[in-house]
Amino acid sequence: MTNELVKLEEYQYALAQVETVEEAGFLRAKIEAVAKQIAPRLRQDRFKWCKGNVEACIKHGEMWNACGNKADRGSRKEYQSNISKNLDVVSVADAYFKNHMDARMCGAVATLTQEQTRSYFEECDDTNKMPSLGGAYKFWLQFNPKDEIPQLDGSYRIIYADPPWEYGNVRGDSTYTSQEDKYPTMATEDICAIDVKSHVWDDAVLFLWATSPILMPDASKVIYEWGFRYKTSFVWDKMAHNPGHYNSVRHEFLLIGTRGSCKPDNPKLYPSIQSIHRDKIHSRKPDEFRDIIDDLYTMGPRAEIFARQKIEGWDYYGNEQIP
């Protein structure tokens, strides 16, 4: 047995003894850190660590659920009487969650039965995929059907969207991080199925985030299915190295599409390339782009799909908003 596997057993034993959600989250972070360092060629060792990381997420979620907290709320709650240490949880950050979506996914997968959890790990092994929190969450959805597709209920002139694109990576021998390690992804067909077309003005504009791998045909298909025609784009230069399969990927695209005639209210021409340091929070886009949209389009109702935060003047749809 390798030193790494001995360490994993020690962490798993300690995980079984934790008494608070903070302890579970702290130990989970240690397991995840080591799992990322296991060499891809050591597939069995890496699989065990990734499996151990999901088990830690489940334990983290169990403790979170036992506290009586709702994973999509960060309000102050007290531990229930069945928790030996009567402390307060102020927010998901204090409980060592990465964000509210992370807390929600952990709380969900914690409700899987032992048989369901075992089936998930077997499915990963059979399909040569490494277990992940996002993958376990999508597995959980099979047993807990719910409408994950945002449902718009207004009529808008401006639409801003950052879809959780599904890349279809198989992580068995990959050194790159799967998106599902961070959040549940959606197939292009499901993104296309969001009824945007019925909730926009005859003259409307769409700002859609996309990365190079899904530009064609995925992003263009979404633009079309949502009722828009592609016009142009902004390029976000992240000003930092990010490993890719073919080059150092340091940019993303903000595609612009229109329906009818919807030129900007403000004729100012912003540079198409915006160089802005990326945020430490995975996948979060700079606020400067929303500011640009607000400055260009000063009139009309606006909505953000797959929103992560509440912004004054915007309606928002998605499952990752900060309360």
For each residue, the residues with C-beta under 8 A, 3 or more apart:
1: 5 6
2: 5 6 45
3: 6 7
4: 7 8 34 38 45 49
5: 1 2 8 9 45 48
6: 1 2 3 9 10
7: 3 4 10 11 34
8: 4 5 11 12 31 34 48 49 52
9: 5 6 12 13
10: 6 7 13 14
11: 7 8 14 15 27 30 31 52 56
12: 8 9 15 16 52 55
13: 9 10 16 17
14: 10 11 17 18 27
15: 11 12 18 24 27 28 31 55 56 59
16: 12 13 59
17: 13 14
18: 14 15 23 24 27 59 63
19: 23 83 84 85
20: 23 24 63 79 83 85 87
21: 24 25 60 63 64 66 67 89 95 96
22: 25 26 87 89 94 95 96
23: 18 19 20 26 27 63
24: 15 18 20 21 27 28 56 59 60 62 63 96
25: 21 22 28 29 60 95 96 97
26: 22 23 29 30 96
27: 11 14 15 18 23 24 30 31 56
28: 15 24 25 31 32 53 56 57 59 60 96
29: 25 26 32 33 96
30: 11 26 27 33 34
31: 8 11 15 27 28 34 35 49 52 53 56
32: 28 29 35 36 53 56
33: 29 30 36 37
34: 4 7 8 30 31 37 38 49
35: 31 32 38 46 49 50 52 53
36: 32 33 177
37: 33 34
38: 4 34 35 42 45 46 49
39: 42 46
40: 43 46 173 174 175
41: 173
42: 38 39 45 46
43: 40 46 47 172 173
44: 47 48
45: 2 4 5 38 42 48 49
46: 35 38 39 40 42 43 49 50 130
47: 43 44 50 51 124 125 130 131
48: 5 8 44 45 51 52
49: 4 8 31 34 35 38 45 46 52 53
50: 35 46 47 53 54 130 131 132
51: 47 48 54 55 121 124 131
52: 8 11 12 31 35 48 49 55 56
53: 28 31 32 35 49 50 56 57 131 132 133
54: 50 51 57 58 109 120 121 131 132 133 136
55: 12 15 51 52 58 59
56: 11 15 24 27 28 31 32 52 53 59 60
57: 28 53 54 60 61 105 106 109 110 133 136
58: 54 55 61 62 106 109 110 112 117 136
59: 15 16 18 24 28 55 56 62 63 110
60: 21 24 25 28 56 57 63 64 96 97 106 110
61: 57 58 64 65 105 106 107 108 109 110 111
62: 24 58 59 65 66 110
63: 18 20 21 23 24 59 60 66 67 83
64: 21 60 61 67 69 71 95 97 103 106 107 110
65: 61 62 68 69 107 110 111
66: 21 62 63 80 82 83
67: 21 63 64 77 79 80 83 89 95
68: 65 77 79 80
69: 64 65 73 77 89 95 103
70: 73
71: 64 92 100 103 104 105 106 107 108
72: 100 103 104 319 323
73: 69 70 100 323
74: 90 91 92 93 100 322 323
75: 323
76: 88 89 90
77: 67 68 69 88 89
78: 86 88 89
79: 20 67 68 83 85 86 87 88 89
80: 66 67 68 83
81:
82: 66
83: 19 20 63 66 67 79 80 86
84: 19
85: 19 20 79
86: 78 79 83
87: 20 22 79
88: 76 77 78 79
89: 21 22 67 69 76 77 78 79 94 95
90: 74 76 93 94
91: 74 94 95
92: 71 74 95 97 99 100 102 103
93: 74 90 96 97
94: 22 89 90 91
95: 21 22 25 64 67 69 89 91 92 103
96: 21 22 24 25 26 28 29 60 93
97: 25 60 64 92 93 100 102 103 106
98: 102 182 281 282
99: 92 102 103 281 308 320 322
100: 71 72 73 74 92 97 103 104 320 321 322 323
101: 104 105 183 319 320
102: 92 97 98 99 105 106 133 182
103: 64 69 71 72 92 95 97 99 100 106 107
104: 71 72 100 101 107 108 319
105: 57 61 71 101 102 108 109 133 134 136 137 183 184
106: 57 58 60 61 64 71 97 102 103 109 110 133
107: 61 64 65 71 103 104 110 111
108: 61 71 104 105 111 137 140 144
109: 54 57 58 61 105 106 112 117 133 136 137 139 140
110: 57 58 59 60 61 62 64 65 106 107
111: 61 65 107 108 140 144
112: 58 109 116 117 120 136 139 140 143
113: 116 117
114: 117 118
115: 118 119
116: 112 113 119 120 139 140 143
117: 58 109 112 113 114 120 121 136
118: 114 115 121 122
119: 115 116 122 123 139
120: 54 112 116 117 123 124 131 135 136 139
121: 51 54 117 118 124 125 131
122: 118 119 125 126
123: 119 120 126 127 129 139
124: 47 51 120 121 127 129 130 131 135
125: 47 121 122 128
126: 122 123
127: 123 124 170
128: 125 170 172
129: 123 124 135 170 171 172
130: 46 47 50 124 171 172 178
131: 47 50 51 53 54 120 121 124 135 136
132: 50 53 54 135 136 171 178 180 181
133: 53 54 57 102 105 106 109 136 137 180 181
134: 105 137 138 178 179 180 181 182 183 184 185
135: 120 124 129 131 132 138 139 178 180
136: 54 57 58 105 109 112 117 120 131 132 133 139 140
137: 105 108 109 133 134 140 141 180 184
138: 134 135 141 142 180 184 185
139: 109 112 116 119 120 123 135 136 142 143
140: 108 109 111 112 116 136 137 143 144
141: 137 138 144 145 146 148 184
142: 138 139 145
143: 112 116 139 140
144: 108 111 140 141
145: 141 142
146: 141
147: 151
148: 141 184 186 190 319
149: 186 190 193 194
150: 194 305 306 317 318 319
151: 147 195 317
152: 156 194 195 196 198 199 303 305 317
153: 199
154: 199 301 303 315
155: 199 200 201 301
156: 152 159 199 200 201 204 300 301 302 303 315
157: 200 201 203 204 205 262 297 299 300 301 302
158: 204 205 207 293 297 300 301 302 303
159: 156 196 200 204 205 206 207 226 302 303 304 305
160: 207 290 293 302 303 304 305 314
161: 206 207 208 209 304 305 306
162: 209 283 285 305 306
163: 186 191 208 209 222 305 306
164: 179 183 184 185 186 306
165: 179 185 186 188 191 210 211 214 218
166: 179 185 186 187 188
167: 178 179 185 213 214
168:
169: 174 176 178 179
170: 127 128 129 174
171: 129 130 132 174 176 178
172: 43 128 129 130
173: 40 41 43
174: 40 169 170 171 178
175: 40 243
176: 169 171 243 244 245
177: 36 181 182
178: 130 132 134 135 167 169 171 174 181
179: 134 164 165 166 167 169 182 183 185 283
180: 132 133 134 135 137 138 183 184 185
181: 132 133 134 177 178
182: 98 102 134 177 179 282 283
183: 101 105 134 164 179 180 282 283 320
184: 105 134 137 138 141 148 164 180
185: 134 138 164 165 166 167 179 180
186: 148 149 163 164 165 166 190 191
187: 166 190 191
188: 165 166 191 192 214 218 221 222
189: 192 193
190: 148 149 186 187 193 194
191: 163 165 186 187 188 194 222
192: 188 189 221 222 225 226
193: 149 189 190 225
194: 149 150 152 190 191 226 305
195: 151 152 198 199
196: 152 159 199 200 206 226 227 305
197: 200 225 226 227
198: 152 195
199: 152 153 154 155 156 195 196 303
200: 155 156 157 159 196 197 204 206 226 227 259
201: 155 156 157 204 259 260 262 300
202: 259 260
203: 157 258 259 260 261 262
204: 156 157 158 159 200 201 228 258 259 260 262
205: 157 158 159 228 256 257 258 259 262 297
206: 159 161 196 200 223 226 228 255 256 257 258 259
207: 158 159 160 161 254 255 256 289 293
208: 161 163 219 222 223 254 255 256 257
209: 161 162 163 252 253 254 255 285
210: 165 214 215 218 219 252 253 254 255
211: 165 214 215 249 252 253
212: 215 249 251 253
213: 167
214: 165 167 188 210 211 218 219
215: 210 211 212 218 219 220 253
216: 219 220
217: 220 221
218: 165 188 210 214 215 221 222
219: 208 210 214 215 216 222 223 253 255
220: 215 216 217 223 224 230
221: 188 192 217 218 224 225
222: 163 188 191 192 208 218 219 225 226
223: 206 208 219 220 226 228 229 230 255 257
224: 220 221 227 228 229
225: 192 193 197 221 222
226: 159 192 194 196 197 200 206 222 223 257
227: 196 197 200 224 259
228: 204 205 206 223 224 257 258 259
229: 223 224 257 258 259
230: 220 223 255 256 257
231: 256 257 258
232: 256 272
233: 253 254 255 256 272
234: 253 254 256 270 272 273 274 289 292
235: 251 252 253 254 272 273 274
236: 251 252 253 254 274 276 285 286 289
237: 250 251 273 274 275 276
238: 242 250 251 252 276 277 278
239: 250 275 276 277 278
240: 250 277 278
241: 248 250
242: 238 248 249 250
243: 175 176 248 249
244: 176 247 248 249
245: 176
246:
247: 244
248: 241 242 243 244
249: 211 212 242 243 244
250: 237 238 239 240 241 242
251: 212 235 236 237 238
252: 209 210 211 235 236 238 285
253: 209 210 211 212 215 219 233 234 235 236
254: 207 208 209 210 233 234 235 236 289
255: 206 207 208 209 210 219 223 230 233
256: 205 206 207 208 230 231 232 233 234
257: 205 206 208 223 226 228 229 230 231
258: 203 204 205 206 228 229 231 261 262 263
259: 200 201 202 203 204 205 206 227 228 229 262
260: 201 202 203 204
261: 203 258
262: 157 201 203 204 205 258 259
263: 258
264: 267 268 296 297
265: 296 297 298 299
266: 295 296 297 298
267: 264
268: 264 295 296
269:
270: 234 274 292 296
271: 274
272: 232 233 234 235
273: 234 235 237
274: 234 235 236 237 270 271 286 288 289 292
275: 237 239
276: 236 237 238 239 286 288
277: 238 239 240
278: 238 239 240 286
279: 284 285 286
280:
281: 98 99 284
282: 98 182 183
283: 162 179 182 183
284: 279 281 308
285: 162 209 236 252 279 289
286: 236 274 276 278 279 289
287: 290 291
288: 274 276 291 292
289: 207 234 236 254 274 285 286 292 293
290: 160 287 293 294 304 311 314
291: 287 288 294 295
292: 234 270 274 288 289 295 296
293: 158 160 207 289 290 296 297 302
294: 290 291 297 298 302 313
295: 266 268 291 292 298
296: 264 265 266 268 270 292 293
297: 157 158 205 264 265 266 293 294 300 302
298: 265 266 294 295
299: 157 265
300: 156 157 158 201 297
301: 154 155 156 157 158 315
302: 156 157 158 159 160 293 294 297 313 314 315
303: 152 154 156 158 159 160 199 314 315 316 317
304: 159 160 161 290 307 311 314 315 316 317 318
305: 150 152 159 160 161 162 163 194 196 317 318
306: 150 161 162 163 164 317 318 320
307: 304 310 311 314 316 317 318 320 321
308: 99 284 318 320 321 322
309: 316 321 322
310: 307 314 316 321 322 323
311: 290 304 307 314 316
312:
313: 294 302
314: 160 290 302 303 304 307 310 311
315: 154 156 301 302 303 304
316: 303 304 307 309 310 311 321
317: 150 151 152 303 304 305 306 307
318: 150 304 305 306 307 308 321
319: 72 101 104 148 150
320: 99 100 101 183 306 307 308
321: 100 307 308 309 310 316 318
322: 74 99 100 308 309 310
323: 72 73 74 75 100 310
